[in-house]
Structures are given as C-alpha cells and as structure tokens.
Amino acid sequence: MTDARAACRDSLATGSKSFALAARLLSPRLADHAAALYAWCRRADDAVDLVPPAEAPAAVARLRDELARCYRGERFDEPALVALQAVIRDTRLPRAYPEALLDGLAMDAAATAYATLDELYLYCYRVAGVVGLMMSHVFGVRDDRALRQAVHLGIAMQLTNVCRDVAEDWQRGRLYLPDDVLGGPALRAQLGGPRAALAAPAVARAIDRLLAIADVLYRSGDRGIPALPWRAGLAVRAARAIYARIGRELRRRGCDPLAGRAVVPAWRKALLAAAALVRQLVHAPRTLLATLRGQLPVVPRATLRFPDDVLPL
C-alpha cells in the first residue's frame, strides 16, 4: 500500500501540477485519497486515449471489468487499482460515481459528436462532475445541497479543459465544441483536416461562450466550498482559482485555439494559492472551528439525477 500511494502521488505530480499543488494543502490521509482517485482517472483516460480508435471500446470494457473486480475485493498489483480499493474500503465510495466516469470515456471511445450544449454537459458531468462527487464523498461532505455545487465545479473545470485543448483534440480527431454553439455543423465536417480551420471566428466565439458558462459554474461551485472540511476547502479554492485563471488566459489571447496551450506559471499559482487562503479565512471560519474541534462531517446519502438535479443552472 505504501508503494501504491507513492506511485499515485507521482502520477499526480507528473500529470497535473495544478492539482498537485492543491493536494499539498490537504491532510495526509485526504491527499492520499485524492492522489488515488486522480491516478485511477488518469489511468482510465489514458487506456482509452492512447490506443488506436478501433481498440477504444474494448479498452472501456476492460476498465469496467477491472472496476467490478475492485468492488468485489479481488487482489491487484497495479498501484492505481490497489489505491482505489483502499479508497473504496475507507470511504465506501459509491460505485455509481466511477461507473459514470467510464460512461463518459465510452463516449470518447464511440467518437461521440456533440450537436448540442446539453450533450456536452452530459459528457462533462460524467468525466468531471462525478469527480466532484467522488471528492465530496472522500472529504465527507455533510450538506447534501453542496453536491450540486461540487458537480458544477467539476463541469466548469472540464469546460475550461475543452476550451484550452481545442487544437490538441482536433489533432486527435475530436471536437467537443457543440454544433449549436458553433452555429452549425460546418466545422465538424472538416474534422481531421488542417488546423487552420480552427481560425474561423465561430470557434473563438464558441470558446468565449463556453468560458462564460464555466464562470457561472465556478461561482456556483464557490457556494459549496464552506461545506467542506477546512483544509479541503482551501485546496478546492486553490484548484478552482488556478483553473479559472486558464480561462482568463484564453480570453487574453482572444480565445484563439492556435495561440498555443494556455498555462499558469508557477509563480502565479503560488499567488493564487495564497489568495485562496485569504478567501478561506474570510469565508469559512465556522468550518475551521468545527475541524479544530474534531467535529468530522458525515458522508451524505443523497444521489443526484442528471440533468434534473444538476442542470439547468
């Protein structure tokens, strides 16, 4: 288990510097659980993304079988699976959450075309909104109402990813910008062609609109942070600030997908983490007091129905 947790921490540090920074703000136990979930999600995503498209459906099927075996308690040597089983044992993580994430990866495997914004919302819910639910469960959120905000925060981050990665996804034969946001299916008809097609004004307008929606969802996510244990709230505030900053950088570049990958430099991440600490001190003093007194929150039993309990905003 020690080796598995170390491998998951390495996966987090290598795969996402933003989330790795946020995880340093957590208690050791929660940091290990967060790293385990990240490592499993990363491994699942790579299993679908890094194989030829024809093999992707079979990869999803293998992931589903692995997940079923994890919940049956079968023995694994793979670090990400060993660590995931520890999370399942320690927190009774609902199986519906990781299953939903695999449903999202199945959409990638099927090369789903997104005609409408609602279809993109469903994808974002599955691959990122449920990550918010998993983290809420691990953090032991006591307020069921905060789960909706956790989903919104996950969707906001995924929309930011979609906007940041338009050019990279195009090279992989994917386009997540919905036709109804682009103003029609004309761009999708060019998928697989030269990247110059992304210079169309409709693409910049679509990115700007998705970022505006993400901003609304970020603000909704903010309302759920006081329901988290204090250090968890601080980590989430930091991660949220860093991701939202990516959106600001995209806007600064005119939402041009050909301007290169938008990144947040390390020095700015440090400033954003410091600002998150100030906001956490101002907005969540009662949560801090409860944490210091050892009043641990209880895990919620509520479930969310998508989209009824999550959308519309």
Salt bridges, closest charged atoms under 4 A:
ASP32 OD1 - ARG9 NH1 2.81
ASP45 OD2 - ARG42 NH2 2.56
ASP46 OD1 - ARG42 NH2 3.22
ASP49 OD2 - ARG172 NH1 3.09
ASP49 OD1 - ARG174 NH2 2.76
ASP65 OD2 - ARG69 NH1 3.82
GLU66 OE1 - ARG43 NH1 2.74
GLU74 OE1 - ARG69 NE 3.03
GLU74 OE2 - ARG72 NH2 2.91
GLU78 OE2 - ARG43 NE 3.58
ASP90 OD2 - HIS33 NE2 3.67
GLU99 OE1 - ARG64 NH1 3.37
GLU99 OE2 - ARG95 NE 3.13
ASP103 OD1 - ARG64 NH2 2.85
ASP108 OD2 - ARG174 NH1 3.82
ASP143 OD1 - ARG145 NE 3.08
ASP165 OD1 - ARG164 NE 2.95
ASP165 OD1 - ARG261 NH1 2.99
GLU168 OE2 - ARG261 NH1 2.79
ASP169 OD1 - ARG172 NH2 2.83
ASP179 OD1 - ARG188 NE 2.94
ASP208 OD1 - ARG251 NE 3.16
ASP215 OD2 - ARG251 NH1 3.00
ASP222 OD1 - ARG240 NE 2.77
GLU249 OE2 - ARG252 NH2 2.63
GLU249 OE2 - ARG253 NE 3.03
ASP309 OD1 - ARG305 NH2 3.34
